[in-house]
Every structure is written in C-alpha cells, then in structure tokens.
Amino acid sequence: MTQSPLPSPARDQALTGLFAALGAFLIWGLVAPAYFKLLDGTGPVEIVAHRVVWTVLLVGGFVLASRPIGAIVAAVGTWRRLGIFVVTTLLISCNWTIFIYAVSSGQLVQSSLGYYINPLVNVVLGVLFLGERLTRQQMAAVGIASGGVLYLVLSYGVFPWLALTLAVTFGFYALVRKKAFIDPIIGLVVETALLVPLALGYLLWLGADNSFIHGGIGHGLLLMVSGPMTAVPLILFMMAASRLKLSTVGLLQYIGPTGQLLLGVLVYGEAFTSAHAVAFVCIWVALCVYSASAFTALRARRAAAE
C-alpha cells in the first residue's frame, strides 16, 4: 500500500490560515454578538470605553513585549501621520459603537446587511479613490446590490441607516488604513491609545453609575473580556491574511454576516420580512457575480504570467 505523502510546509501554512480565518469570522459573526448581548443594560458608549481601555492594556502589553518602542513612535512619525490616526480612530470607534448599539437594540439583521454590503462599498471606494477600474460584471454586481438596498428602503419604509453606516465607516477605515500602509497591530494600539483619555474621562464621569462598579464581579469580568474580544479575532485575521490567498479570505469573510443573520433570526427572534429576503438575495447574487469576475481576472493574470 502506498503511503500518502506528508503535508508540505505550504499546505500546513494554508491549513493554519484556514483555521485562523474560520476562527476570526466565527468570533465576529457569532461569539462577539452573543457576548455583547450579555452586556444588556450597559450603554454602547460605556462598552466602547471599556473596550478601548482593556484593548490598550492587552494589545499594548503584547506590542511592548514583542516590538521595540521605536516601532510605535515610527508608526506615528509626523503630525500628518498622527492626523491619519485621528481619522481612523474616529471611523473605527463610530463603527464599534453602532455595532454594539445594533446588538443591544435587537437589530442584528440590519447589522448583517451592513457587513454584506461592505465588500461592495470597498469596490466603489477603490474606484473613487484608488483609480481602480471595474469590469461590466463588477459594475452589474454593484448595481444589483444597490437595487436590493433600494427595494428594502421603498418596501420596508425605513432607511437602513444602521447597515449603511456600518458598511461606509468600515469601508473608509479600510481605505485610509490601506493608503497609509499602517501596521495592523501597532495601528490598533495607537487608535485605542488616542481614545483612552476620552474613555477614562467618560468612565470617571459615570462615577457610581459605571456598570463595572455596580454590576458585580461577573459583569466586571465580562467587560474586561472586551479586550480579548477585540484583539483575538484581529490577530487571527492577520494570520489568515498572511497565509491564504486574498480571494479565499474574501469569500470566507461572509461567514461573519451570515452568522449575525442566523443569530438574529433564529436565536433572538428578530423579524425577517420578504423585503429583507429580496435585499439579501440581491446582495448574494451581487457577491457571486463579483466573486466570479474576480476569479476570472485572477486566472487570466496567472495564464499571462506563465
């Protein structure tokens, strides 16, 4: 009997990347929403304040232990660079606050819609700000998704501001990060460090109303977990991005919003109307069209390179 060959190092790297990606997107899609749901009774702004403080302590400690302090100073570098960090800090803190508000107010379905739309927002931002060009199929994909959202607005009678704000803030955050070539881990440390004075000031202003104080030991420990809940999926995502093809990571990212959708409808009993169904079908069709176009372009580039 012929023995099957041992996995090659490249195959091991890919397998590690796959598990890391699955871990990151399952945390973002299922674990994080369920975790923030446990913090019902604590306002979104207070949760973000705790998230900032505990993330700085956790990730800042990791960075200081693994990298020279000069790397952090160099990441900021100039006043212009600091200004870029201020912009990314505002965008990500807005995104965090709205996501937590969506969870606490029973709007996970709309949150999932936002993260389904996000990749297509990235496409539009790439065209507008990075000079990227779209094929006919990609333009059709953006049109189909836009049609689905428009149908939801017209038939549901409510503008999906939460979904669109989540998609747009995260899209611009990724755009600014990409143009500025910011190291993901150091960037997270600097962004959260910039928020620390505001976060601590807000928590001190709450005083005795701070849920960390009056919520009991269990609730206090839950708030402390917001640090790992922020850092762990990000680290897993970076591991995946460095080991897998970008197209593979792009397809796997839909695990996150799919988990949010299922959690919202099946576990928390959120409404899923026919208007939602039409919008989600349009977005899935758009994503399939766009992904097929991207794979075709990738194959063409590989064939040309051979």
N, C-alpha and C positions, 0 to 999 in steps of 0.2 A: 504494500500500500504506500502510495506517495504521500509524504507529509506536506501539509500546506505550509508555504513559506511564512516565516515570522514577519509581523508587520514592520514596514520600513519606518525610519525616523520621520519621514514626511507624513506617512499615514498616521503615526502616533500624534504628530502635531495637529493634523486635521481633526482627529478624533477628540483631542483635548479642546480644540477650538469649538467643535460642535457642542460638546457638553457645556462649555463655558457660555456659549450663546444661548443654549436652551435654559441654563440657569438664570442668566440675566433677564431674558424675556419672560420667563415664568414668574420671576420675582416682580417685575414691572407690571405684568398682566394680572396675576392672582394674589401673590403674597402681599405686595405693597397696598393695594386697595383694601384687602381684608384687615391688614394691620391698621391703616388709618381709620377704618370703620370702628375699630376697637377704641379709638380715642374720641368717640362721640361725646359731646359735652365740652370739649376743648376747641376753641375757635381756630380757624385756619391760620390766622396770623400768628397766634401763640405757638401752634405746632411748627410753623416755619421757623419761628425764632429759636425754638428748641432744636430743630433740625440743623440750623446753622451752627449753634454752639457745639453740639455733640459731634457734628461732622468735622469741624475745625479741630477739635481735640483728637479725634480718631485719625483722620487723614493727615492733619498737620504733624502729629506724632510720627506717623509712618514715613512721611516725606523727610522730616528732620533726621530720622534714624537711617534712612536709605540714601539720601542725597545731600550734597553739601549745601549750606545755606546760600552760597553764591548762586546756585541754580535758581533759587526762588527770586533773589534780587535781580538776576539777569532776565528772568521772565517778565518782570515789571519794567525794568530798564529805564524808560523815559516817561515824561509826562503824557506823551501821546499814547504810549502803551498802557499807562495807568487809566487813561480815558477810555480805551477799548475795554479794559476790565470792568470799568464802571458800567458801560453799556451792557456787557454780557451778564453782569451781576443783576442789573435791573430786569433783563429779559428772563433769566432763569428763576429769580425769586417770584416774578409775576406768574410764570408757568407753574411753579410749585404750589403757590397759594391757590390758584384757580383749580388745579387738580385736586388738592385736598378739599376745597370747597365742593367740588363735584362729588367726591366720595361721601362727604358728610351730609350733603343735601339730597342724596339719592339720585344722582344724575350720571351714573357710570356709563349708561348707554350713550349719552351725549359725549362723555369723555372719550369713549372708544371711537366714536365717529371722528373726533378731532385727531386722534393718532392714526386712523386710517387715512385721513386727508393729508396729514403731514408730509409723507413722501412726495405727493404731487405738488404741495406747496414748495418743497425743496426744488422740484423741477422748474417751477415758474421763477423762483428766486435765482436759480442758476442761469436762466435765460436773461433775466433783467439785469443782474449784477455781475455775472461772471462771463457773459458773452457766449454761453453755451447755446447750441442750436438743437432744435427738435425735429425729429422725423415726422412724417404725416401721421404715423401710428401713435407717436407720443403726443402730438397735438390733439389727436382724437381722444386719447386717454384723458387728458386734462379736461376736454370738453364734456366727455361723458360724466366724469366725476362732478364737474360744476353743475351739470344738468340735474344730477341726483340731489345735490345740496339745495338747488333752487326749487326742485319739486317738494322737498321736505319743508322749506320755508313757506311755500304757497299753500300746501295742503295741511300742514300742521298748525299754521297760523302763528308760529313763534320763531323769531330769528334765532338760529343756533349759535348765539354769540359765544357760549362757553366752548363749544367744539372748535369754532374758527379761531378763537383767541388762543387756545392751546396749540393748534396747528401753526398759527402765524408766529407766536412768540418762540416756539421751539425751532421753527424754520429759520427765523432771523438769528437766533442764538447759534445754530449750527453754521450759518453763513458767516457771521462775524468771527467765530472760532476758526473756521477754515481759512479765511482771508488773512487772519493774524498769525496762523501757524502756532497756536497755543498748545503746549503740552497738557494733555487731559487732566492728569493728577494734580500737577502744580497749578493749573488753571482753576480747578475746583477749590484748592486751598486758598488761593488769592481771592476768588469770588466770595467764598464764605467768610474769609477774614475781613473783607470790606464791609460785610453785613453785621459782623459781631458787635460793633458799638451800638447799632440800631437795635439788634436783637436783645442784647443785655439791657439796654435802656428801656425797651418795651417790657421785658420781664420784670425789671425793678419797678416800673410804673404800675404794673398789675398788683404788685405787693402781695397782700394776703389772698387776692383773687387768683394768683398764679396757681394753676392746677397741679404743678409739680409739688407745691407745698400742701394744698388741702385735698389733693386727690388720693392720698395714701401711697404706701410703698409700691404697690403693684402698678399704679398709674405712673408713678415717677420712673420706675424701671422701663415701662413701655415708652415713655418719652425719650429716655436715654437710647433706646433701640433705634430711634430715628437716625442716628449717626450711621450705624452699620447698614440700615435700610437704604441709605443714600449711597454709601461708598461701595458696598459689596457688589451690587449689580453693575455699577460703573466699571469696577476693576475686571469683572467677568467679561463685560462687553469689550473692553480693550484687549483682553486676552484673545477673545474670539476674532476681533478685527485684525489682529496681527498674525493669525494662523489660518484664516479662511479667506476665500475669495469675497470681494465686496458684494458681488451679485448674490452669493449664498447668504451673507449676513442680511442683505436687503430683503430677501424672501422670508428669512426666519423672523424678522422684526414684526411681522404681522401676528405672531403668537401673542404679543403684548395686548393689542387692542381686542383681539379675539377673546382672550381670557377675561378682559374687562367686560366685554359684551355678555359673555356667558354668565359671569358672576353677577352682573347687574340684573339680568332677566331671570336666571334660574335660582339664584340664592337669595337675592334681595327683593325680588318681585317687582322690578321696575317695568313700566309699560313698554311694549314693543309693538307699535302700530304698523298698519300697512304702509304708511308714509315712510316710517323708518326702514321697512323692508325694501321699498323701492330705492331709497337713497343708498342703503348698504349694498344692494345688488349692483347698482350703477358704479359704486366705488370699487367693488370687487372685480367687475368687468374691466374697469379702467386700469386697475392694478395688473390684471392678467395681460391686457393689451400692451401696457408699458413694459412689463417684465419680458414678454415675448420679443418686443422690439429691442430691448437691451441685450438679450441673449443672442439675437440675430446679429447685432452690431459687434458683439464680442467675438462670435465665431468668424465674422468677416475679417476682423483685425488679426485674429490668430492665423487664419488662412493666408493673409497677405504677408505675415511675418515669416511664414515657413518657406 
